[in-house]
Amino acid sequence: MNPLRPVWRVLLTAGKTVAALPDVVKAVLVLPKLSEQLAHVCRNTDALPGMVAQLERVEGDTRVLPDMKDEFVLVRTTVVRMQGDTEVVAATLDQLATVAEPLSGAAKRLGRLSDRLPARG
């Protein structure tokens, strides 16, 4: 057995250790950023119980929706009918404006004439 063999093994191990030092330094330098990110995750997960409670309230509030389906259908039907009625009223108002506009001059003249008449009473 070669007496230098143990020394050679120590030197090889030391060389591998020294070669790994840049990776170790990089890993250590990442730790503060990793710690910051973990703290951020921790802060955000603290809000989860409140979110779960809100979701449970929403679930409770929406359980009645299937029972209200008939009412929703009635409201939708009524709104569609009202939309048609509104269109008819708009068209009627346009017709009324077309008829009333030429009469406005005559109404003004009649008003001025009535202002000149002596008041009775």
C-alpha positions as protocol buffer text, in pm:
chain_id: "A"
residue {
  index: 1
  type: MET
  ca { x: 0 y: 0 z: 0 }
}
residue {
  index: 2
  type: ASN
  ca { x: 123 y: 342 z: -92 }
}
residue {
  index: 3
  type: PRO
  ca { x: 180 y: 568 z: 213 }
}
residue {
  index: 4
  type: LEU
  ca { x: 67 y: 873 z: 17 }
}
residue {
  index: 5
  type: ARG
  ca { x: -267 y: 721 z: -69 }
}
residue {
  index: 6
  type: PRO
  ca { x: -448 y: 857 z: 244 }
}
residue {
  index: 7
  type: VAL
  ca { x: -301 y: 1200 z: 179 }
}
residue {
  index: 8
  type: TRP
  ca { x: -412 y: 1178 z: -183 }
}
residue {
  index: 9
  type: ARG
  ca { x: -768 y: 1092 z: -71 }
}
residue {
  index: 10
  type: VAL
  ca { x: -773 y: 1391 z: 164 }
}
residue {
  index: 11
  type: LEU
  ca { x: -651 y: 1618 z: -115 }
}
residue {
  index: 12
  type: LEU
  ca { x: -918 y: 1484 z: -358 }
}
residue {
  index: 13
  type: THR
  ca { x: -1189 y: 1531 z: -97 }
}
residue {
  index: 14
  type: ALA
  ca { x: -1061 y: 1881 z: -21 }
}
residue {
  index: 15
  type: GLY
  ca { x: -1058 y: 1961 z: -394 }
}
residue {
  index: 16
  type: LYS
  ca { x: -1417 y: 1844 z: -433 }
}
residue {
  index: 17
  type: THR
  ca { x: -1516 y: 2048 z: -129 }
}
residue {
  index: 18
  type: VAL
  ca { x: -1346 y: 2360 z: -267 }
}
residue {
  index: 19
  type: ALA
  ca { x: -1508 y: 2301 z: -609 }
}
residue {
  index: 20
  type: ALA
  ca { x: -1850 y: 2283 z: -443 }
}
residue {
  index: 21
  type: LEU
  ca { x: -1800 y: 2610 z: -251 }
}
residue {
  index: 22
  type: PRO
  ca { x: -1943 y: 2839 z: -528 }
}
residue {
  index: 23
  type: ASP
  ca { x: -2263 y: 2632 z: -532 }
}
residue {
  index: 24
  type: VAL
  ca { x: -2282 y: 2647 z: -153 }
}
residue {
  index: 25
  type: VAL
  ca { x: -2233 y: 3024 z: -159 }
}
residue {
  index: 26
  type: LYS
  ca { x: -2506 y: 3062 z: -424 }
}
residue {
  index: 27
  type: ALA
  ca { x: -2739 y: 2850 z: -214 }
}
residue {
  index: 28
  type: VAL
  ca { x: -2669 y: 3056 z: 97 }
}
residue {
  index: 29
  type: LEU
  ca { x: -2723 y: 3382 z: -93 }
}
residue {
  index: 30
  type: VAL
  ca { x: -3067 y: 3261 z: -205 }
}
residue {
  index: 31
  type: LEU
  ca { x: -3183 y: 3202 z: 153 }
}
residue {
  index: 32
  type: PRO
  ca { x: -3288 y: 3563 z: 232 }
}
residue {
  index: 33
  type: LYS
  ca { x: -3502 y: 3582 z: -85 }
}
residue {
  index: 34
  type: LEU
  ca { x: -3648 y: 3240 z: -11 }
}
residue {
  index: 35
  type: SER
  ca { x: -3727 y: 3350 z: 344 }
}
residue {
  index: 36
  type: GLU
  ca { x: -3901 y: 3662 z: 213 }
}
residue {
  index: 37
  type: GLN
  ca { x: -4109 y: 3458 z: -31 }
}
residue {
  index: 38
  type: LEU
  ca { x: -4206 y: 3212 z: 241 }
}
residue {
  index: 39
  type: ALA
  ca { x: -4314 y: 3501 z: 465 }
}
residue {
  index: 40
  type: HIS
  ca { x: -4526 y: 3633 z: 177 }
}
residue {
  index: 41
  type: VAL
  ca { x: -4689 y: 3293 z: 132 }
}
residue {
  index: 42
  type: CYS
  ca { x: -4750 y: 3274 z: 506 }
}
residue {
  index: 43
  type: ARG
  ca { x: -4919 y: 3617 z: 510 }
}
residue {
  index: 44
  type: ASN
  ca { x: -5139 y: 3522 z: 218 }
}
residue {
  index: 45
  type: THR
  ca { x: -5240 y: 3188 z: 364 }
}
residue {
  index: 46
  type: ASP
  ca { x: -5345 y: 3364 z: 685 }
}
residue {
  index: 47
  type: ALA
  ca { x: -5637 y: 3505 z: 485 }
}
residue {
  index: 48
  type: LEU
  ca { x: -5762 y: 3162 z: 378 }
}
residue {
  index: 49
  type: PRO
  ca { x: -5988 y: 3092 z: 679 }
}
residue {
  index: 50
  type: GLY
  ca { x: -6175 y: 3419 z: 617 }
}
residue {
  index: 51
  type: MET
  ca { x: -6211 y: 3336 z: 249 }
}
residue {
  index: 52
  type: VAL
  ca { x: -6345 y: 2991 z: 331 }
}
residue {
  index: 53
  type: ALA
  ca { x: -6600 y: 3145 z: 567 }
}
residue {
  index: 54
  type: GLN
  ca { x: -6712 y: 3387 z: 295 }
}
residue {
  index: 55
  type: LEU
  ca { x: -6747 y: 3105 z: 44 }
}
residue {
  index: 56
  type: GLU
  ca { x: -6955 y: 2908 z: 291 }
}
residue {
  index: 57
  type: ARG
  ca { x: -7185 y: 3210 z: 337 }
}
residue {
  index: 58
  type: VAL
  ca { x: -7221 y: 3245 z: -40 }
}
residue {
  index: 59
  type: GLU
  ca { x: -7302 y: 2876 z: -66 }
}
residue {
  index: 60
  type: GLY
  ca { x: -7571 y: 2917 z: 199 }
}
residue {
  index: 61
  type: ASP
  ca { x: -7714 y: 3223 z: 25 }
}
residue {
  index: 62
  type: THR
  ca { x: -7729 y: 3055 z: -315 }
}
residue {
  index: 63
  type: ARG
  ca { x: -7905 y: 2739 z: -197 }
}
residue {
  index: 64
  type: VAL
  ca { x: -8242 y: 2912 z: -249 }
}
residue {
  index: 65
  type: LEU
  ca { x: -8174 y: 2989 z: -616 }
}
residue {
  index: 66
  type: PRO
  ca { x: -8313 y: 2661 z: -756 }
}
residue {
  index: 67
  type: ASP
  ca { x: -8637 y: 2722 z: -564 }
}
residue {
  index: 68
  type: MET
  ca { x: -8661 y: 3070 z: -716 }
}
residue {
  index: 69
  type: LYS
  ca { x: -8634 y: 2948 z: -1076 }
}
residue {
  index: 70
  type: ASP
  ca { x: -9006 y: 2998 z: -1147 }
}
residue {
  index: 71
  type: GLU
  ca { x: -8985 y: 3354 z: -1015 }
}
residue {
  index: 72
  type: PHE
  ca { x: -8683 y: 3426 z: -1235 }
}
residue {
  index: 73
  type: VAL
  ca { x: -8868 y: 3295 z: -1540 }
}
residue {
  index: 74
  type: LEU
  ca { x: -9166 y: 3518 z: -1456 }
}
residue {
  index: 75
  type: VAL
  ca { x: -8942 y: 3823 z: -1413 }
}
residue {
  index: 76
  type: ARG
  ca { x: -8766 y: 3751 z: -1742 }
}
residue {
  index: 77
  type: THR
  ca { x: -9097 y: 3712 z: -1926 }
}
residue {
  index: 78
  type: THR
  ca { x: -9226 y: 4035 z: -1774 }
}
residue {
  index: 79
  type: VAL
  ca { x: -8911 y: 4226 z: -1869 }
}
residue {
  index: 80
  type: VAL
  ca { x: -8929 y: 4100 z: -2228 }
}
residue {
  index: 81
  type: ARG
  ca { x: -9296 y: 4205 z: -2246 }
}
residue {
  index: 82
  type: MET
  ca { x: -9210 y: 4545 z: -2095 }
}
residue {
  index: 83
  type: GLN
  ca { x: -8937 y: 4590 z: -2355 }
}
residue {
  index: 84
  type: GLY
  ca { x: -9194 y: 4540 z: -2632 }
}
residue {
  index: 85
  type: ASP
  ca { x: -9437 y: 4778 z: -2461 }
}
residue {
  index: 86
  type: THR
  ca { x: -9161 y: 5038 z: -2424 }
}
residue {
  index: 87
  type: GLU
  ca { x: -9089 y: 5018 z: -2796 }
}
residue {
  index: 88
  type: VAL
  ca { x: -9460 y: 5074 z: -2872 }
}
residue {
  index: 89
  type: VAL
  ca { x: -9472 y: 5374 z: -2636 }
}
residue {
  index: 90
  type: ALA
  ca { x: -9159 y: 5520 z: -2800 }
}
residue {
  index: 91
  type: ALA
  ca { x: -9315 y: 5486 z: -3145 }
}
residue {
  index: 92
  type: THR
  ca { x: -9641 y: 5640 z: -3019 }
}
residue {
  index: 93
  type: LEU
  ca { x: -9452 y: 5934 z: -2868 }
}
residue {
  index: 94
  type: ASP
  ca { x: -9280 y: 5994 z: -3200 }
}
residue {
  index: 95
  type: GLN
  ca { x: -9621 y: 6001 z: -3372 }
}
residue {
  index: 96
  type: LEU
  ca { x: -9759 y: 6233 z: -3105 }
}
residue {
  index: 97
  type: ALA
  ca { x: -9463 y: 6470 z: -3147 }
}
residue {
  index: 98
  type: THR
  ca { x: -9517 y: 6471 z: -3524 }
}
residue {
  index: 99
  type: VAL
  ca { x: -9884 y: 6568 z: -3477 }
}
residue {
  index: 100
  type: ALA
  ca { x: -9829 y: 6815 z: -3191 }
}
residue {
  index: 101
  type: GLU
  ca { x: -9539 y: 7008 z: -3341 }
}
residue {
  index: 102
  type: PRO
  ca { x: -9737 y: 7185 z: -3616 }
}
residue {
  index: 103
  type: LEU
  ca { x: -10007 y: 7270 z: -3361 }
}
residue {
  index: 104
  type: SER
  ca { x: -9765 y: 7445 z: -3127 }
}
residue {
  index: 105
  type: GLY
  ca { x: -9766 y: 7765 z: -3332 }
}
residue {
  index: 106
  type: ALA
  ca { x: -10146 y: 7777 z: -3333 }
}
residue {
  index: 107
  type: ALA
  ca { x: -10154 y: 7711 z: -2958 }
}
residue {
  index: 108
  type: LYS
  ca { x: -9915 y: 8000 z: -2897 }
}
residue {
  index: 109
  type: ARG
  ca { x: -10126 y: 8236 z: -3106 }
}
residue {
  index: 110
  type: LEU
  ca { x: -10441 y: 8126 z: -2925 }
}
residue {
  index: 111
  type: GLY
  ca { x: -10266 y: 8184 z: -2592 }
}
residue {
  index: 112
  type: ARG
  ca { x: -10165 y: 8538 z: -2690 }
}
residue {
  index: 113
  type: LEU
  ca { x: -10520 y: 8606 z: -2805 }
}
residue {
  index: 114
  type: SER
  ca { x: -10665 y: 8486 z: -2475 }
}
residue {
  index: 115
  type: ASP
  ca { x: -10421 y: 8710 z: -2288 }
}
residue {
  index: 116
  type: ARG
  ca { x: -10570 y: 9014 z: -2466 }
}
residue {
  index: 117
  type: LEU
  ca { x: -10930 y: 8932 z: -2378 }
}
residue {
  index: 118
  type: PRO
  ca { x: -11067 y: 9111 z: -2074 }
}
residue {
  index: 119
  type: ALA
  ca { x: -11086 y: 8899 z: -1764 }
}
residue {
  index: 120
  type: ARG
  ca { x: -11434 y: 8814 z: -1642 }
}
residue {
  index: 121
  type: GLY
  ca { x: -11517 y: 8772 z: -1296 }
}
